[in-house]
Amino acid sequence: MTQLPLRAQLASALGRSAATLSRMTGRGDGSVIGGRVGLMLEPDLLRQLARDRKLALVSATNGKTTTTRLITSALLELGEVATNAFGANMPAGHVSALSQHKAAPYGVLEVDEKYLPEVLETTGASVVCLMNLSRDQMDRAAEIWLLAQKWRRALSGKPTHVIANCDDPLVTWGASTAAKVTWVSGGQRWKEDSWCCPECGGPLDRKDADWACRECTFHRPEPQWILDDDAVIDPRGHRWLLDIQLPGLANRSNAAMALAVAEAFGLAVNSALPRLREVTSVAGRYTTVEREGRQARLLLAKNPAGWLEAFDVSDPQQSIILSVNAQGPDGRDTSWLWDVDYRILRGRPVFVTGERRLDLALRLDVADVPFTLCGTFNEALAMQPPGRLDVIANYTAFQQIRSEFGRAV
Ligand SMILES: [Zn+2]
C-alpha cells in the first residue's frame, strides 16, 4: 500500500488521538469526533484513506449494520478488514474506521442511504450492496423515491459492481443504472412503499416474489442468488443451508446478501458461510441479557419495516416489553407508530415503557391490544416472571436499555 501524504498522515493521527481522548473521557466510542477532526485538517482524507483498498459499501433502510458485520466476518478469511462496527455511517465514521486499520487491504463500510452517492464518489468503492428502501421515521414515500434516483445517478457510468435485492422494486430501480449488477432474491417483508412503478408511476403487479409494471417494461430481474426459506441457492444452483445464529428471516436475507458480496471479493460460499455462523449479536442486537432469573432478548426496531422484522423474530409464547423514545436519532414525530400493525401482539402479555410510552399506549389501545403501562424499563422487567422474554425498542430507547446493562452487550 502506498504511503499517505504527510498532511493526511498527520490528520489521521490527530483524529485517532481525539477519538482516544473522547473514549477516555467517557463520551462514546470516539469514532465520529476522531473522523471529524481528521476531515477538518485534511478535507480529502477519506479519498486518501480509501485509495489502494478494495471496499464494499453497504446501504439500506434496515439491516445495514448487521449485513456490514456479516460481510466483515466473511472477509476476515481473506485478511485484515477495516469497518465502522459501531454504526457511525457518515463520512466522519468512515474516516475513523479506515484510520484505525491503515494497513487493511479490505474495507466494509456501512453507509447512510443519503450519503451513499457522496461516499461512493469519494472512495471509488468497487462493490456496493443495496438491500431495501422503505420510509424511515422522518421520510415519506416521495423522499425515498428521490433517494433511489440519486443512487441511479451516482452508479451510472461507474465500474462499480452492485449486489442488490431484486425483490425490492425501488432498490432494483436505484441499482439498475450500474454497469454490473448481481441480483439477489432476498425477500421483501414491508411492501407498503412499493406498490407503484418507480419508473412510470403505474401499478406494480405482484405474484409471489415476482413483480412487474402493468404499464411499462420495468420488471423484476432474474436473480442469480435466491434466499429459499432457511437456505441460499447460489448462481450455480447449489443449495446451502444457512444455519446462522442471528434469528429471523430478515437476517437470513442479510446473510444471502453477504454471501453474494463475499463472492464478489473472490471468496467462495464454503469459506464465507462458516464465518457468518460465528456472528451471534451485532452492537447489542439479539443479545440476551439476564437479571434475577429473567432472560431478556434485545431487538432493535427503528421504523415500520423494522417492527415487522422484530415481530417475526420474537417468540409469540413469551411476554414482551416495548420501549419507544422520540429523541433526535429516533425522529421527534411518533406518527410512524400508526404505520405498524400491532394486532399480532394480541394474546401476549405486553408491557409498554419509554419516554413516549403514552403515544404507543394510544396506538395499542386503538388496535385492541391489551397492555400494562410501566414508568421505566426496570419496572417493566421487575414485573416479569423468571424466564425468557423479548424486548423491542427504537434507537435511543435501545441504547438506554443497553446502558442499564453496562453496554457490555
Ligand atoms: Zn412502469
Residues whose N, C-alpha, C, O or C-beta is under 5 A from the ligand:
A	BS01	ZN	C197 E199 C200 G201 G202 C213 E215 C216 F218
